[in-house]
Amino acid sequence: MKSVTRLRDTVSKWRRLESQSASLLDLLDLAIKEDDDELSRDIYSEAQVFYEELEKGEIELTLSGIYDQRPAIISIHAGAGGVDSQDWSKILLRMYTRWSENQGYDARILDLTPGEEGGVKNVVIEFSGTAPYGYLKSEKGVHRLVRLSPFNSDHLRHTSFAHVEVLPAAANEDVEIQVRPEDIKSEFFRSSGPGGQNVNKLSSAVRITHISTGIVVACQTERSQHQNREYAMMILKARLLQNMMDERAKTAAEIKGARVSAEFGNQIRSYVLHPYKMVKDHRTNYQTSDAEGVLDGQIDGFLNAYLVHSVERR
C-alpha cells in the first residue's frame, strides 16, 4: 500500500506539471499576441518556479532503488590524523544533522564514542523521512579535509580523514534478515565518556556479536540497557542487509563482467579550507567554493549530482 500511494503521488505530480506547462504555453502565446510586458514578466516568474519543481521531480525519479525509501543509518569513523580527524568526524556529524533539519528529516544518534581530547571517534545516526537512504547513499566512502589545524601550536596545514558508512535500515518484510537468539552473543559493560572514564555506574552499554559473520555492534548512548540493545540490533540488521546487497551486487557484476571503478573507493570528496576554499566530489566532479555552506548542511548539489551521475552510468 505504501508503494501504491507513493506511485500515485508521483503520477499526480507529473500530471499537474504537465497541466502547468500547457497553461504557461497558452499564456505565453497570449502575451506575444497582446504584446503584454507585464504578463510576460508574470510568466517568467511562474516559469522559474515551474522549472525548479520540474528539476526536483526529475531527481526524485532517480530514487527507484529497492531500498531508496528506507531510513538511512550513517556511521562516521575518524581516520588517520589523530584529534584533527576526530574533530573532522564531529564536523561531518553536524553537517549531516544540519542537512536533515533543512529537509525536515528526523535524526537520532544511536551510538557515539567521544574522543579523548575532543571530537568523536565514531558515531552512528539514523535518518528517517522521505527517501533518506536514496539521497544519502552517495556519502559512502572516505571524506578528506585540508585546513590549518586548530590543534597544532604552529597552526600548520593538516589533512584529516573520516570514513562514512551508509546503510539502509532493515524492515520487517526483509525475510532473509532474521536474527535468532542463538545467532548472537551479547555482552554488557559500562558506558564511557571522553578520556575513557566510565559515565554510568550500571552496565547499560551493549555489545552484540553476530557469530556466523563476525559483525560486532556496540551501543552506549542510552541509560537503558534495553534501549541500547534495541539500537544495536537495528544496526546489526542493517549491516546484515548491506552484506546481502554487496553479495548480490558482486554476483551481478560477475555475470555482466563489470569492474567497479577505483574512484568509488577512497577519498570520494575533498573539503579544502586552506590555502583556498573548495569542496569537490571526485566521482562526479561537482564542486563549489562555498565550503562553509557545505559544512553547514548545504549538500543537496552533491547528492543530486551523484544521483544524475548514477543514472548516466547505467
C-alpha positions as CSV (number, residue, x, y, z in Angstrom):
1,M,0.0,0.0,0.0
2,K,2.9,2.3,0.7
3,S,4.3,1.6,-2.8
4,V,0.9,2.2,-4.4
5,T,0.5,5.5,-2.5
6,R,4.0,6.7,-3.5
7,L,3.4,5.8,-7.2
8,R,0.0,7.5,-7.2
9,D,1.6,10.7,-5.7
10,T,4.3,10.6,-8.4
11,V,1.8,10.2,-11.2
12,S,-0.3,13.1,-9.8
13,K,2.7,15.3,-9.5
14,W,3.7,14.8,-13.2
15,R,0.1,15.2,-14.4
16,R,0.0,18.5,-12.5
17,L,3.3,19.6,-14.0
18,E,2.0,18.7,-17.5
19,S,-1.1,20.8,-16.9
20,Q,1.0,23.7,-15.6
21,S,3.3,23.6,-18.7
22,A,0.3,23.7,-21.0
23,S,-1.1,26.7,-19.1
24,L,2.2,28.5,-19.3
25,L,2.4,28.0,-23.1
26,D,-1.1,29.3,-23.6
27,L,-0.3,32.4,-21.5
28,L,2.9,32.9,-23.5
29,D,1.0,32.8,-26.8
30,L,-1.4,35.4,-25.4
31,A,1.4,37.6,-24.1
32,I,3.0,37.5,-27.6
33,K,-0.2,38.3,-29.4
34,E,-1.1,41.1,-27.0
35,D,2.5,42.4,-26.7
36,D,1.9,42.5,-22.9
37,D,5.1,43.2,-21.0
38,E,3.5,42.8,-17.6
39,L,2.1,39.4,-18.4
40,S,5.4,38.4,-19.8
41,R,7.1,39.2,-16.5
42,D,4.5,37.2,-14.6
43,I,5.0,34.2,-16.9
44,Y,8.8,34.4,-16.4
45,S,8.4,34.3,-12.6
46,E,6.0,31.4,-12.8
47,A,8.3,29.6,-15.3
48,Q,11.2,29.8,-12.8
49,V,9.1,28.2,-10.1
50,F,7.9,25.5,-12.6
51,Y,11.4,24.8,-13.7
52,E,12.7,24.3,-10.1
53,E,9.8,21.9,-9.4
54,L,10.5,20.1,-12.6
55,E,14.2,19.6,-11.7
56,K,13.2,18.4,-8.2
57,G,10.7,15.9,-9.8
58,E,13.4,14.6,-12.1
59,I,15.8,14.0,-9.2
60,E,13.0,12.1,-7.3
61,L,12.5,9.8,-10.3
62,T,16.1,8.6,-9.9
63,L,15.2,7.3,-6.4
64,S,14.0,4.0,-7.8
65,G,16.2,1.6,-5.9
66,I,14.6,-1.1,-3.9
67,Y,15.8,0.4,-0.6
68,D,15.9,4.1,-1.5
69,Q,12.8,4.9,0.5
70,R,14.2,3.3,3.7
71,P,15.6,5.2,6.7
72,A,19.4,5.6,6.4
73,I,21.9,4.6,9.1
74,I,25.1,6.6,8.8
75,S,28.3,5.6,10.7
76,I,31.2,8.1,10.8
77,H,34.6,6.8,11.8
78,A,37.6,9.0,12.5
79,G,40.6,8.0,10.3
80,A,44.3,9.0,10.2
81,G,45.0,12.3,11.7
82,G,44.6,12.0,15.5
83,V,42.5,14.6,17.3
84,D,42.1,16.5,14.0
85,S,40.3,13.6,12.4
86,Q,38.1,13.2,15.5
87,D,37.2,16.8,15.2
88,W,36.6,16.3,11.5
89,S,34.2,13.5,12.3
90,K,32.3,15.8,14.6
91,I,32.1,18.4,11.9
92,L,30.7,15.8,9.5
93,L,28.1,14.8,12.1
94,R,27.0,18.4,12.3
95,M,26.9,18.7,8.5
96,Y,24.6,15.7,8.1
97,T,22.4,16.8,11.1
98,R,22.0,20.3,9.7
99,W,21.1,18.8,6.3
100,S,18.5,16.6,7.9
101,E,17.0,19.6,9.7
102,N,16.8,21.5,6.4
103,Q,15.0,18.5,4.8
104,G,12.6,18.1,7.7
105,Y,14.0,14.7,8.5
106,D,14.3,13.1,12.0
107,A,17.9,12.4,13.1
108,R,18.6,10.1,16.0
109,I,22.0,9.3,17.4
110,L,22.2,5.5,18.0
111,D,25.8,5.4,19.3
112,L,28.6,7.8,19.9
113,T,32.2,7.3,21.2
114,P,33.8,10.7,22.1
115,G,37.5,11.3,21.5
116,E,39.9,11.8,24.4
117,E,40.7,15.4,23.6
118,G,37.7,16.4,21.5
119,G,35.6,15.4,18.6
120,V,34.2,11.9,18.2
121,K,36.0,8.6,17.4
122,N,32.8,7.2,15.8
123,V,29.1,8.0,15.7
124,V,26.0,6.2,14.3
125,I,23.0,8.2,13.3
126,E,19.6,7.2,11.9
127,F,17.8,9.5,9.5
128,S,14.1,8.9,8.7
129,G,11.8,10.8,6.3
130,T,11.3,10.7,2.6
131,A,13.9,8.5,0.9
132,P,16.8,9.3,3.2
133,Y,18.8,6.3,2.1
134,G,18.2,7.1,-1.6
135,Y,19.7,10.6,-1.1
136,L,22.5,9.7,1.4
137,K,23.8,6.5,-0.2
138,S,26.2,8.7,-2.2
139,E,28.0,9.7,1.0
140,K,29.6,6.3,1.5
141,G,33.4,6.5,1.4
142,V,36.4,8.5,2.7
143,H,36.0,12.2,3.2
144,R,39.2,14.3,3.2
145,L,39.6,17.7,5.0
146,V,42.5,20.1,4.4
147,R,42.8,23.0,6.8
148,L,45.1,24.9,9.2
149,S,44.9,22.7,12.3
150,P,43.4,24.4,15.3
151,F,45.1,21.7,17.5
152,N,48.6,22.5,16.3
153,S,50.6,25.2,18.2
154,D,52.3,26.2,14.9
155,H,48.9,26.4,13.1
156,L,50.2,24.2,10.3
157,R,48.2,22.9,7.4
158,H,46.8,19.5,8.2
159,T,45.0,16.7,6.3
160,S,42.3,14.7,8.1
161,F,40.3,11.7,7.0
162,A,37.0,10.2,8.1
163,H,35.2,7.1,6.8
164,V,31.4,7.3,6.2
165,E,29.3,4.2,6.0
166,V,25.7,4.4,4.8
167,L,23.3,1.5,5.4
168,P,19.5,1.1,4.6
169,A,17.5,0.2,7.7
170,A,16.2,-3.3,7.7
171,A,12.4,-3.8,7.7
172,N,10.0,-6.5,8.9
173,E,9.5,-7.6,5.3
174,D,13.1,-8.5,4.9
175,V,12.6,-12.2,5.5
176,E,16.2,-13.0,4.6
177,I,17.4,-10.9,7.6
178,Q,16.4,-12.9,10.5
179,V,18.5,-12.9,13.7
180,R,17.8,-15.7,16.2
181,P,18.9,-15.6,19.8
182,E,21.4,-18.4,19.2
183,D,22.9,-16.4,16.3
184,I,24.4,-13.7,18.5
185,K,26.5,-13.2,21.6
186,S,25.5,-10.3,23.9
187,E,27.8,-8.6,26.3
188,F,27.1,-5.7,28.7
189,F,29.6,-3.1,30.0
190,R,29.6,0.5,31.5
191,S,29.3,3.4,29.1
192,S,32.4,5.5,28.7
193,G,32.9,9.2,28.1
194,P,35.8,11.5,27.0
195,G,39.2,10.1,28.2
196,G,37.7,6.7,28.6
197,Q,36.2,7.3,32.1
198,N,33.0,5.4,33.0
199,V,30.0,7.7,33.0
200,N,27.5,5.1,34.1
201,K,27.6,3.0,37.3
202,L,25.4,0.4,35.7
203,S,26.4,-1.9,32.8
204,S,23.9,-0.4,30.4
205,A,26.1,-0.4,27.3
206,V,25.6,-3.4,24.9
207,R,27.9,-5.2,22.6
208,I,26.4,-7.7,20.2
209,T,28.5,-10.2,18.1
210,H,26.9,-12.0,15.1
211,I,28.6,-15.3,15.4
212,S,28.5,-16.5,11.8
213,T,29.6,-13.2,10.1
214,G,31.8,-11.8,13.0
215,I,30.0,-8.5,12.8
216,V,30.3,-6.6,16.1
217,V,27.9,-3.7,17.1
218,A,28.1,-1.7,20.3
219,C,25.7,0.9,21.6
220,Q,26.1,3.1,24.8
221,T,24.2,6.3,24.2
222,E,21.2,5.5,26.3
223,R,21.0,4.8,30.1
224,S,18.6,1.9,29.4
225,Q,20.3,-1.4,28.6
226,H,17.1,-2.4,26.8
227,Q,17.2,0.7,24.6
228,N,20.9,0.2,23.8
229,R,20.2,-3.4,22.8
230,E,17.4,-2.3,20.6
231,Y,19.6,0.2,18.8
232,A,22.4,-2.4,18.5
233,M,20.0,-4.9,16.9
234,M,18.8,-2.2,14.5
235,I,22.4,-1.5,13.4
236,L,23.3,-5.2,13.2
237,K,20.3,-6.0,10.9
238,A,21.2,-3.0,8.7
239,R,24.8,-4.4,8.3
240,L,23.5,-7.8,7.5
241,L,21.2,-6.3,4.9
242,Q,24.2,-4.4,3.4
243,N,26.2,-7.7,3.3
244,M,23.3,-9.3,1.3
245,M,23.3,-6.3,-1.0
246,D,27.0,-6.5,-1.6
247,E,26.8,-10.2,-2.4
248,R,24.0,-9.6,-4.9
249,A,26.0,-6.7,-6.5
250,K,29.1,-8.9,-6.7
251,T,27.2,-11.7,-8.4
252,A,25.6,-9.2,-10.8
253,A,29.0,-7.7,-11.6
254,E,30.5,-11.2,-12.3
255,I,27.6,-12.0,-14.6
256,K,28.0,-8.7,-16.5
257,G,31.8,-8.9,-16.5
258,A,31.8,-5.4,-15.0
259,R,34.5,-3.9,-12.8
260,V,34.0,-1.4,-10.0
261,S,35.8,1.8,-10.7
262,A,38.6,2.7,-8.3
263,E,37.1,6.2,-7.9
264,F,34.3,4.7,-5.8
265,G,36.9,3.7,-3.2
266,N,39.0,6.0,-1.0
267,Q,38.6,9.8,-1.0
268,I,35.2,10.3,-2.6
269,R,35.2,14.0,-1.7
270,S,37.8,16.7,-0.6
271,Y,37.0,19.7,1.6
272,V,39.8,22.3,1.2
273,L,39.7,25.2,3.6
274,H,43.3,26.3,3.0
275,P,45.1,27.8,1.0
276,Y,41.8,28.2,-0.9
277,K,38.2,27.1,-0.3
278,M,36.8,24.4,-2.4
279,V,34.7,21.2,-1.9
280,K,34.9,18.7,-4.8
281,D,33.4,15.3,-5.4
282,H,35.9,13.1,-7.2
283,R,33.3,10.8,-8.7
284,T,31.0,13.4,-10.4
285,N,33.5,16.4,-10.5
286,Y,30.8,18.5,-8.9
287,Q,32.4,21.3,-6.9
288,T,31.7,24.5,-5.1
289,S,33.7,27.3,-3.4
290,D,31.1,27.7,-0.7
291,A,32.8,25.4,1.8
292,E,31.2,27.0,4.8
293,G,27.7,26.4,3.3
294,V,28.5,22.8,2.6
295,L,29.7,22.2,6.2
296,D,26.5,23.8,7.4
297,G,24.5,21.2,5.6
298,Q,24.0,22.5,2.1
299,I,25.0,19.3,0.4
300,D,22.0,18.9,-2.0
301,G,24.1,19.8,-5.0
302,F,26.5,16.9,-4.3
303,L,23.6,14.4,-3.6
304,N,21.7,15.4,-6.8
305,A,24.8,15.3,-8.9
306,Y,25.6,11.8,-7.7
307,L,22.0,10.6,-8.5
308,V,22.2,12.0,-12.0
309,H,25.7,10.6,-12.5
310,S,24.5,7.1,-11.3
311,V,21.6,7.1,-13.9
312,E,24.0,8.1,-16.7
313,R,26.4,5.3,-15.8
314,R,23.7,2.6,-16.0
